[in-house]
Every structure is written in C-alpha cells, then in structure tokens.
Amino acid sequence: MELALKERIEEIEISLLNNDLNRAGQRLLDLTYDYQYRLEDRKKSLELRERYNGSKKLGKSTIDDPVLLKEYNSLVQTVLQFSPDAEVPNNQNEVIARIDKIGKTFRSRLHNFQFNPISLELFSGKIVGVVGENGNGKTTLLRMICGDLSIDEGDIEYVINGESCRDWQAIKKKIAFIPQRLERWYGSAEDKISFEAAIKGFDESQNKDKVDFIIHRMGLSNFRELSWTKLSSGYKLRFEIAIALVSEPSILVLDEPLANLDLHAQQLLLEDLKNLAVSLRTPVSIILTSQQLHEVETIADQIIFLKNGRAVYNGSLKEFRDETSSNTFEVNGNFSYKELQNLLKDWTDIQIEQTSTAFVVNCSKSISADELIKLLLENKMEIDYFRNISGSTKKLFNDKY
C-alpha cells in the first residue's frame, strides 16, 4: 500500500476511534472518489455521509450513532480488502500561475491608492492567506489575480495542463472567485449546482454524481432543496463553494470567507478548504483574504501581509519565524499592567503593550515562552490566557514592523 493511501486510511481509523463521524465520513468519501474505488464502495460512502448529514441537528457539532459508526468501520475494512480501480495522477505542487510584479494605481480627487508590485507563484494543493487591515489592498490583489481588475504593471502567466496559456476564455474557466458580498441566485440550491455542472460540460450521469458528491461532502444534504432566501449566510457561502468546486477549478479565490461565520462554522470551513485543496485527483490552489489571522495561519502554506498597498511579508510562516529578531507573547491573568512591568523590569530589550484582551510582551529572542510562564507561576500570577505569537505575522500589525 502506497504511503499516501496508508496515511489516509489511518486518519479515517483514528477519527472513528474518537467517534468523529463528520471527519471520518468526509475523508472516506474523499478516499473512495480520489482513488476511484469500486462503484459500490463509492455509493456506500456517499450513502453513509448523507445519513450522517441527515442525523445532525442544528446547534449540534457531533452525533452519537453506534449503528452508523459500525457501518463506517465495516466499510473501512471492505476498502482495505480491495485495491483502487485506477492509479491517482500526481497533480500536487504543480505551478498554476506565475505572478510577476503586478501593481495597480487608483486616483481620484479625494484619495489616491498605490498597490505596489508583488510577485508570487500559485501551486496546486497549496493555500495562500492574504492578511492585513481593511483598505490595504487585499481585495485588489484577489481581483487582479482572477481577472476582474486590470493590472497597470507586471504580468500574470497562467498554466493549464502544464502549459503556459494566454487564452483568457480557457483561463477564466479554471478560476473560481467568491466575493465577500455574494450575488443572489434563483431556484433550489441543488438546481443551481446542477446547472453550473451542466454548463461546464458534465453530461447527465456525470452531473448527478458530481452534484451528489459535493453536496454531501460539504454537509449540505439537508438544505439542497432550499432557495437563496431560506439559507443562512453561512450556508449560502458553503453552497457558493460547492457551486465553484463542482466545475473542478484550478484556482479558488475567496474574499473574506470567514467574515460572517461563527467560530464553529469557521473551523469547519477551514478544515474543508485544507482537505479539498490537497485532493489527490483534483487539487486546487486556494488564495483567500481574512481578518481572522490565527485561523488562516493554521491552514496557509504561505502568508502575504499587506500594509498600505505593500507586501511587508510574503513567504511561509517558518521563514517568518526564522527571520524574526525577537519573541512576542500574548498573556493575561490575575495581574495588572504595573505588576507585570515590575516583574519583567530586569529583562533586557523588554517592551509591554496593553490591549483590550491581553498584554503583549516583546522581548529578546533568547527568552523563551517557558521562561516567561515559569516566572509568572513562581510569583503566584495565575495565567488565564497565553499565546506565543513569535512566529505569527500578527506581529506585523504593530507599527514598528
């Protein structure tokens, strides 16, 4: 058994051991479709996922269903007995777009804005997170990449099937853009997805298979017959992603997808995006903007931090961590600003900032998180919250960076 397949099955088995039927169902569905297992295995996986979705109640993140758990375990054992019907093509880590020093200038009577040149490459199976405060150019960058906004300088080279492509009609079919403000559609949600699959060229049998897969995969089984006006903002977004993915785009562009979601919905969506990006058969390059910095950093392979239209950082979190010259910690507890300042007064290169939620301690890179925690506890200072943001681009929100 190849390593990737073995890791997938182990992930499913661990999820089942922890009664996580949501994750197990999603990943088993991905597995049987990615590896093109027998038709009966794919149908059974789809049926179990639909039953799980149908059993969920609003406000409940999990369900306790011993019968469903048993059937999932049985299907895993069945899958282990058979080899996949077809080899999975290696479509991961392929260059999808080369963005070379693109820039844009906006001029008006009252306001001028310069988006300074930026370069990056988009790879299949990889996620790029674009962060920064409002009005700093995040949406501008996305719109230039997806072709909704002309560029004033630089160039974007798109790659389709391994070949450089300049045919914009062909390129546009491979890009799915989901703006922050969604446009209304009419009819049922399922009909909308089916229509999109049809205009992308999927015949009747392919259409039904694609629609069923993406609806159940995205946890939308109970809402497929609803219209736009009957869906919450969170489910509208999930259906928009389903509509985008049914056409198998190479690039998925999302502008502030987490903005109108509660914490649990944010976590579910981020997990979905991470897993969908690394699909073995149809990987997608994802680029998204968000104000939810910590959440985006958990799934992004690359972070672009924009400030005043300029990329003050463009790279991986590991590279950022290696390049930073100081350590930064967020901490809060049963102590005041003055007490914390007195406790740390003998530390060199120390700077403490008080925010509405925590104290931000910036110090020498030689001082570790363990040392700070130990010092606080030794002085009877209880810790309610602690986060090491030394390797997070959140440090760049500080004006001194």
C-alpha positions as CSV (number, residue, x, y, z in Angstrom):
1,M,0.0,0.0,0.0
2,E,1.4,3.4,-1.0
3,L,2.2,5.9,1.8
4,A,-0.4,8.5,0.9
5,L,-3.2,5.9,0.8
6,K,-2.0,4.3,4.1
7,E,-2.0,7.8,5.8
8,R,-5.5,8.5,4.6
9,I,-6.8,5.2,6.0
10,E,-5.1,5.8,9.3
11,E,-6.6,9.2,9.5
12,I,-10.1,7.8,9.0
13,E,-9.5,5.0,11.5
14,I,-8.3,7.5,14.2
15,S,-11.4,9.6,13.5
16,L,-13.6,6.6,14.0
17,L,-11.8,5.7,17.3
18,N,-12.8,9.2,18.5
19,N,-16.3,8.9,17.2
20,D,-15.7,11.8,14.9
21,L,-18.1,10.8,12.2
22,N,-18.0,14.1,10.4
23,R,-14.3,13.9,9.7
24,A,-14.3,10.2,9.1
25,G,-17.2,10.5,6.6
26,Q,-15.6,13.3,4.7
27,R,-12.3,11.7,4.4
28,L,-13.7,8.3,3.5
29,L,-15.8,10.0,0.8
30,D,-12.6,11.7,-0.5
31,L,-10.7,8.5,-0.4
32,T,-13.2,6.4,-2.4
33,Y,-13.5,9.1,-5.0
34,D,-9.9,10.1,-5.2
35,Y,-8.7,6.6,-5.7
36,Q,-11.7,5.5,-7.8
37,Y,-12.6,2.5,-5.6
38,R,-15.4,0.2,-6.7
39,L,-18.7,1.8,-7.6
40,E,-20.4,0.0,-4.7
41,D,-17.8,1.4,-2.3
42,R,-18.3,4.9,-3.5
43,K,-22.1,4.6,-3.3
44,K,-21.9,3.2,0.2
45,S,-19.6,6.0,1.3
46,L,-22.0,8.6,-0.2
47,E,-25.0,6.9,1.5
48,L,-23.3,6.9,4.9
49,R,-22.3,10.6,4.5
50,E,-25.9,11.5,3.6
51,R,-27.2,9.6,6.6
52,Y,-24.8,11.4,8.9
53,N,-25.8,14.8,7.5
54,G,-29.5,13.9,7.9
55,S,-29.0,12.9,11.5
56,K,-27.3,16.2,12.5
57,K,-29.3,18.7,14.5
58,L,-28.8,22.4,14.3
59,G,-26.6,23.6,17.2
60,K,-25.0,20.1,17.5
61,S,-21.5,19.6,16.2
62,T,-21.5,15.9,16.6
63,I,-23.9,13.0,16.8
64,D,-23.8,9.7,18.7
65,D,-24.9,6.9,16.3
66,P,-23.5,3.5,17.2
67,V,-25.1,1.9,14.1
68,L,-23.6,4.4,11.7
69,L,-20.2,4.1,13.5
70,K,-20.3,0.3,13.0
71,E,-21.2,0.7,9.3
72,Y,-18.3,3.1,8.8
73,N,-15.9,0.7,10.4
74,S,-17.2,-2.1,8.2
75,L,-16.8,0.0,5.1
76,V,-13.2,0.8,6.0
77,Q,-12.5,-2.9,6.4
78,T,-14.1,-3.6,3.0
79,V,-12.0,-0.8,1.4
80,L,-8.8,-2.4,2.8
81,Q,-9.6,-5.7,1.0
82,F,-9.6,-4.1,-2.5
83,S,-7.1,-2.2,-4.5
84,P,-8.2,1.1,-6.1
85,D,-9.6,0.8,-9.6
86,A,-7.2,3.3,-11.0
87,E,-3.9,5.0,-10.2
88,V,-4.2,8.5,-8.9
89,P,-2.4,11.1,-11.0
90,N,0.2,13.1,-9.2
91,N,-1.2,16.6,-9.7
92,Q,0.1,18.1,-6.4
93,N,2.5,21.0,-6.3
94,E,2.2,22.0,-9.9
95,V,2.6,25.7,-10.8
96,I,-0.8,27.1,-11.7
97,A,0.0,30.8,-12.0
98,R,3.2,32.9,-12.0
99,I,2.5,36.4,-10.8
100,D,5.3,38.8,-11.7
101,K,5.5,42.2,-10.1
102,I,1.8,43.2,-10.7
103,G,0.7,46.6,-9.5
104,K,-2.3,48.9,-9.6
105,T,-2.8,52.7,-9.0
106,F,-6.1,54.3,-8.1
107,R,-6.5,58.0,-8.5
108,S,-9.4,60.3,-7.5
109,R,-10.0,63.8,-6.4
110,L,-10.0,62.9,-2.7
111,H,-8.0,59.7,-2.5
112,N,-5.0,58.0,-4.2
113,F,-4.0,54.4,-3.6
114,Q,-0.9,52.6,-4.9
115,F,-0.8,48.8,-4.8
116,N,2.9,48.2,-5.0
117,P,4.3,45.4,-7.3
118,I,4.1,41.9,-5.9
119,S,5.4,38.6,-7.1
120,L,4.3,35.1,-6.1
121,E,3.5,31.6,-7.6
122,L,0.3,29.7,-7.0
123,F,0.7,25.9,-6.7
124,S,-1.9,23.1,-6.8
125,G,-2.7,21.8,-3.4
126,K,-1.4,24.9,-1.6
127,I,-3.1,27.7,0.2
128,V,-2.1,31.4,0.3
129,G,-3.5,33.6,3.0
130,V,-3.6,37.3,2.4
131,V,-3.9,39.3,5.7
132,G,-3.8,42.9,6.9
133,E,-6.1,45.7,8.0
134,N,-9.0,46.9,5.9
135,G,-8.2,49.2,3.0
136,N,-4.6,47.9,2.5
137,G,-5.2,46.1,-0.9
138,K,-6.3,42.6,-0.1
139,T,-9.3,42.6,-2.4
140,T,-7.4,44.5,-5.0
141,L,-4.8,41.7,-5.2
142,L,-7.6,39.0,-5.5
143,R,-9.4,40.8,-8.2
144,M,-6.2,41.2,-10.3
145,I,-5.4,37.5,-10.0
146,C,-8.9,36.4,-11.0
147,G,-9.1,38.9,-13.9
148,D,-11.8,41.2,-12.5
149,L,-9.4,44.1,-12.3
150,S,-6.8,45.2,-14.9
151,I,-3.2,45.4,-13.8
152,D,-1.2,48.6,-14.5
153,E,2.2,46.9,-14.5
154,G,3.7,43.4,-14.3
155,D,2.3,40.2,-15.8
156,I,0.4,37.0,-14.8
157,E,1.2,33.8,-16.6
158,Y,-1.4,31.0,-16.1
159,V,-0.6,27.4,-16.6
160,I,-3.2,24.8,-17.8
161,N,-2.3,21.1,-18.1
162,G,1.4,22.0,-17.6
163,E,1.4,24.5,-20.5
164,S,1.6,28.3,-20.4
165,C,-1.8,29.7,-21.5
166,R,-2.8,33.2,-22.8
167,D,-6.3,32.3,-23.9
168,W,-8.4,34.2,-21.4
169,Q,-11.6,32.2,-22.1
170,A,-9.8,29.0,-21.2
171,I,-8.1,30.6,-18.2
172,K,-11.4,32.0,-16.8
173,K,-13.0,28.6,-16.8
174,K,-10.2,27.4,-14.4
175,I,-10.7,30.3,-11.9
176,A,-13.5,30.4,-9.3
177,F,-13.9,33.7,-7.4
178,I,-16.2,34.0,-4.4
179,P,-16.5,37.7,-3.3
180,Q,-17.4,38.8,0.2
181,R,-20.8,40.0,-0.9
182,L,-22.5,37.1,-2.6
183,E,-24.7,37.5,-5.6
184,R,-28.2,36.1,-5.3
185,W,-29.2,33.1,-7.4
186,Y,-32.7,31.6,-8.1
187,G,-34.2,28.2,-7.8
188,S,-33.2,25.5,-5.4
189,A,-29.6,25.2,-4.3
190,E,-29.3,21.7,-5.9
191,D,-30.6,23.0,-9.2
192,K,-28.1,25.8,-9.1
193,I,-25.2,23.4,-8.6
194,S,-26.5,21.1,-11.3
195,F,-26.8,24.0,-13.7
196,E,-23.2,25.0,-13.1
197,A,-22.1,21.4,-13.7
198,A,-24.1,21.3,-17.0
199,I,-22.6,24.4,-18.4
200,K,-19.1,23.2,-17.5
201,G,-19.8,20.2,-19.8
202,F,-20.7,17.3,-17.5
203,D,-23.3,15.0,-19.0
204,E,-26.4,13.7,-17.2
205,S,-24.7,10.8,-15.3
206,Q,-21.6,12.8,-14.5
207,N,-23.7,15.7,-13.4
208,K,-25.6,13.8,-10.8
209,D,-22.5,12.1,-9.5
210,K,-20.7,15.5,-9.2
211,V,-23.6,17.2,-7.5
212,D,-24.3,14.4,-5.1
213,F,-20.7,14.2,-4.1
214,I,-20.1,17.9,-3.5
215,I,-23.5,18.4,-1.6
216,H,-22.9,15.5,0.8
217,R,-19.2,16.3,1.1
218,M,-19.9,19.9,2.1
219,G,-22.5,18.8,4.7
220,L,-25.4,20.3,2.7
221,S,-27.7,17.3,2.3
222,N,-30.4,18.8,4.5
223,F,-30.5,22.1,2.6
224,R,-30.3,21.1,-1.1
225,E,-33.9,21.9,-1.8
226,L,-33.8,25.4,-0.2
227,S,-33.7,28.6,-2.1
228,W,-31.4,31.6,-1.5
229,T,-33.9,33.4,0.8
230,K,-34.2,30.4,3.1
231,L,-30.5,29.9,3.7
232,S,-28.4,31.5,6.4
233,S,-25.3,33.5,5.4
234,G,-23.1,30.6,6.4
235,Y,-24.9,28.1,4.3
236,K,-25.1,30.5,1.4
237,L,-21.3,30.6,1.5
238,R,-21.0,26.8,1.7
239,F,-23.2,26.5,-1.4
240,E,-21.2,29.1,-3.2
241,I,-18.1,27.0,-2.6
242,A,-19.9,23.9,-3.7
243,I,-21.0,25.7,-6.9
244,A,-17.4,26.7,-7.5
245,L,-15.9,23.3,-6.8
246,V,-18.3,21.3,-9.0
247,S,-16.5,22.7,-12.1
248,E,-13.1,21.5,-10.8
249,P,-11.3,24.9,-10.9
250,S,-7.5,25.1,-10.7
251,I,-7.6,28.3,-8.6
252,L,-10.2,29.1,-5.9
253,V,-10.2,32.7,-4.8
254,L,-12.1,33.7,-1.7
255,D,-12.5,37.2,-0.3
256,E,-13.1,37.3,3.5
257,P,-14.9,33.9,3.6
258,L,-14.8,33.8,7.5
259,A,-16.3,37.2,8.0
260,N,-19.9,36.2,8.6
261,L,-19.3,32.8,10.2
262,D,-19.5,31.8,13.9
263,L,-16.4,30.2,15.5
264,H,-17.5,26.6,14.9
265,A,-18.5,27.3,11.2
266,Q,-15.1,29.0,10.7
267,Q,-13.3,25.9,11.9
268,L,-15.4,23.5,9.7
269,L,-14.8,25.7,6.6
270,L,-11.1,25.9,7.2
271,E,-10.8,22.2,7.6
272,D,-12.8,21.7,4.4
273,L,-10.6,24.1,2.4
274,K,-7.5,22.4,3.7
275,N,-8.7,18.9,2.7
276,L,-10.2,20.0,-0.6
277,A,-7.0,21.8,-1.6
278,V,-5.0,18.6,-1.3
279,S,-7.4,16.3,-3.2
280,L,-5.2,13.8,-4.9
281,R,-7.2,13.7,-8.1
282,T,-8.4,17.3,-8.4
283,P,-6.2,19.5,-6.2
284,V,-6.9,23.2,-6.2
285,S,-4.8,26.3,-5.5
286,I,-6.6,28.4,-2.9
287,I,-5.9,32.1,-2.1
288,L,-8.1,33.8,0.5
289,T,-8.2,37.0,2.5
290,S,-9.3,37.3,6.1
291,Q,-9.2,39.3,9.3
292,Q,-9.1,36.0,11.2
293,L,-5.3,35.9,11.3
294,H,-4.7,32.9,13.6
295,E,-7.2,30.8,11.9
296,V,-5.8,31.5,8.4
297,E,-2.3,30.8,9.6
298,T,-3.3,27.3,10.7
299,I,-4.0,26.2,7.1
300,A,-1.9,28.5,4.9
301,D,1.3,27.4,3.3
302,Q,2.2,31.0,2.5
303,I,1.2,34.3,4.1
304,I,1.1,37.7,2.4
305,F,0.8,40.6,4.9
306,L,-0.3,43.8,3.2
307,K,0.2,47.3,4.7
308,N,-0.6,50.5,2.7
309,G,-0.7,48.5,-0.5
310,R,2.7,46.9,0.0
311,A,3.6,43.4,0.9
312,V,5.6,43.8,4.1
313,Y,5.9,40.0,4.3
314,N,5.4,37.3,1.5
315,G,6.5,33.8,2.4
316,S,5.9,30.8,4.7
317,L,5.4,31.1,8.5
318,K,8.6,29.0,9.0
319,E,10.6,31.6,7.1
320,F,9.0,34.4,9.1
321,R,9.8,32.6,12.4
322,D,13.4,32.2,11.3
323,E,13.7,35.8,10.2
324,T,12.2,37.5,13.2
325,S,14.7,39.1,15.6
326,S,12.5,39.0,18.8
327,N,10.0,36.8,20.6
328,T,6.5,38.1,21.3
329,F,3.9,36.7,23.7
330,E,0.3,37.5,24.5
331,V,-0.6,36.9,28.1
332,N,-3.4,37.7,30.6
333,G,-4.3,36.7,34.1
334,N,-4.8,38.0,37.7
335,F,-2.1,40.7,37.4
336,S,-2.1,44.3,36.4
337,Y,0.0,46.2,33.8
338,K,2.1,47.6,36.6
339,E,2.7,44.3,38.3
340,L,3.8,42.7,35.0
341,Q,6.1,45.6,34.2
342,N,7.7,45.3,37.7
343,L,8.2,41.6,37.3
344,L,10.0,41.9,34.0
345,K,11.9,45.1,34.6
346,D,15.3,43.4,34.8
347,W,14.8,41.7,31.4
348,T,16.7,43.2,28.5
349,D,15.0,44.5,25.4
350,I,11.6,44.2,27.0
351,Q,8.5,46.1,25.8
352,I,5.0,45.6,27.1
353,E,1.8,46.8,25.4
354,Q,-1.6,46.6,26.9
355,T,-4.5,45.8,24.6
356,S,-8.2,45.3,25.3
357,T,-7.8,41.5,25.6
358,A,-4.2,40.8,26.7
359,F,-0.7,42.1,27.4
360,V,1.7,41.9,24.5
361,V,5.3,41.2,25.7
362,N,8.0,41.7,23.2
363,C,11.5,40.6,24.3
364,S,14.8,39.2,23.2
365,K,14.8,36.0,21.1
366,S,16.9,34.4,23.8
367,I,13.9,34.5,26.2
368,S,11.6,31.6,25.7
369,A,7.9,31.1,26.4
370,D,8.7,28.5,29.1
371,E,10.8,31.1,30.9
372,L,8.0,33.7,31.0
373,I,5.4,31.2,32.1
374,K,7.7,29.8,34.8
375,L,8.4,33.3,36.1
376,L,4.7,34.2,36.3
377,L,3.8,31.0,38.1
378,E,6.7,31.3,40.6
379,N,5.3,34.7,41.5
380,K,1.8,33.4,42.1
381,M,0.5,35.1,38.9
382,E,-2.3,32.9,37.5
383,I,-2.4,32.7,33.7
384,D,-5.8,32.8,32.1
385,Y,-4.6,33.1,28.5
386,F,-1.2,32.7,26.8
387,R,-0.2,32.6,23.1
388,N,3.2,32.6,21.6
389,I,3.0,34.8,18.5
390,S,6.7,35.0,17.9
391,G,6.2,33.1,14.6
392,S,3.0,34.7,13.7
393,T,2.6,37.6,11.2
394,K,0.3,39.2,13.8
395,K,3.4,41.0,15.0
396,L,3.3,43.0,11.8
397,F,0.2,44.8,12.9
398,N,2.5,46.7,15.3
399,D,3.6,49.9,13.6
400,K,7.2,49.3,14.5
401,Y,7.5,46.5,12.0
